[in-house]
Amino acid sequence: MRNTIIYILGHSGSGKYTIGTEIAKLHNFKLIDNHYINNVIFQLIETDGKSKLPEKVWEFTRSVRKAVFGTIKELSSIESNFIFTNALMKEQEISEPIYQDILEIVKNRKAIFFPVVLDISKNELKNRISNSERRERYKDISPENAEKAFDNFHVFEPYYENTFHINVDNKTAKEAAIEILEKISLTIAST
């Protein structure tokens, strides 16, 4: 694969980062996890992984995201492949602008683009979210927050022809990564 962008979307705790890491191990992709961007700011404030963050924090993370996205658009090799991850929700106003920023990168690079939506059950999500590794990465670890988000928010649905869903219940990250790469390879081969 060359100049390919995978955009993994799903609820917090659905496995976006872990699956992205597996894809990066299997192929030559650079992983741009949403927490790589957010954690530059999160590590500077008191976070416990359960409490709501101050609204002002998102203003600062937008600045970091703008710098990262600009670097990819203007300085990264056209040969590079990227995986972006995000927990964009239909009900959140910021979702559409972030998606448009990703589409701008795709357009600017003339990249092949594959949005992937991770489907997960509420029980599986609650089981995964309390993983101790999440806390080390400044992520929400509250099963109660996961349940509330699952009940009240729906994963943003990218409107792009190559978008596909995979169910990650009862799958390891490696199995999900292989499934994603196989679907991408089949799509590329059929064009």
RAJONOR-V160996 format. One record per backbone hydrogen bond with DSSP energy under -0.5 kcal/mol. NH is the residue of the N-H (numbers start at 1). CO is the residue of the C=O. If there is no record, write none. Layout:
BEGIN
nh:NH co:CO
nh:NH co:CO
END
This chain:
BEGIN
nh:3 co:79
nh:5 co:112
nh:6 co:82
nh:7 co:114
nh:8 co:6
nh:8 co:84
nh:9 co:7
nh:9 co:116
nh:10 co:86
nh:14 co:11
nh:19 co:15
nh:20 co:16
nh:21 co:17
nh:22 co:18
nh:23 co:19
nh:24 co:20
nh:25 co:21
nh:26 co:22
nh:27 co:23
nh:29 co:27
nh:30 co:81
nh:31 co:29
nh:32 co:30
nh:32 co:83
nh:33 co:31
nh:36 co:33
nh:37 co:33
nh:38 co:34
nh:39 co:35
nh:40 co:37
nh:41 co:38
nh:42 co:38
nh:43 co:39
nh:44 co:41
nh:45 co:42
nh:47 co:45
nh:57 co:54
nh:58 co:55
nh:59 co:55
nh:59 co:56
nh:60 co:56
nh:61 co:57
nh:62 co:58
nh:63 co:59
nh:64 co:60
nh:65 co:61
nh:66 co:62
nh:67 co:63
nh:68 co:64
nh:69 co:65
nh:70 co:66
nh:71 co:67
nh:72 co:68
nh:73 co:69
nh:74 co:70
nh:75 co:71
nh:76 co:71
nh:80 co:77
nh:81 co:28
nh:82 co:4
nh:83 co:30
nh:84 co:6
nh:85 co:32
nh:86 co:8
nh:90 co:154
nh:92 co:89
nh:93 co:91
nh:95 co:92
nh:97 co:93
nh:98 co:94
nh:99 co:95
nh:100 co:96
nh:101 co:97
nh:102 co:98
nh:103 co:99
nh:104 co:100
nh:105 co:101
nh:106 co:102
nh:107 co:103
nh:108 co:104
nh:109 co:105
nh:110 co:106
nh:110 co:107
nh:111 co:106
nh:112 co:3
nh:114 co:5
nh:116 co:7
nh:117 co:164
nh:118 co:9
nh:118 co:116
nh:119 co:117
nh:119 co:166
nh:125 co:121
nh:126 co:122
nh:127 co:123
nh:128 co:124
nh:129 co:125
nh:130 co:126
nh:131 co:128
nh:134 co:131
nh:135 co:131
nh:136 co:132
nh:137 co:133
nh:137 co:134
nh:138 co:135
nh:139 co:134
nh:141 co:49
nh:142 co:49
nh:143 co:141
nh:146 co:142
nh:147 co:143
nh:148 co:144
nh:149 co:145
nh:150 co:146
nh:151 co:147
nh:152 co:148
nh:153 co:149
nh:156 co:88
nh:158 co:156
nh:160 co:158
nh:163 co:160
nh:164 co:115
nh:166 co:117
nh:168 co:119
nh:168 co:166
nh:171 co:168
nh:176 co:172
nh:177 co:173
nh:178 co:174
nh:179 co:175
nh:180 co:176
nh:181 co:177
nh:182 co:178
nh:183 co:179
nh:184 co:180
nh:185 co:181
nh:186 co:182
nh:187 co:183
nh:188 co:184
nh:189 co:185
nh:190 co:186
nh:191 co:188
END
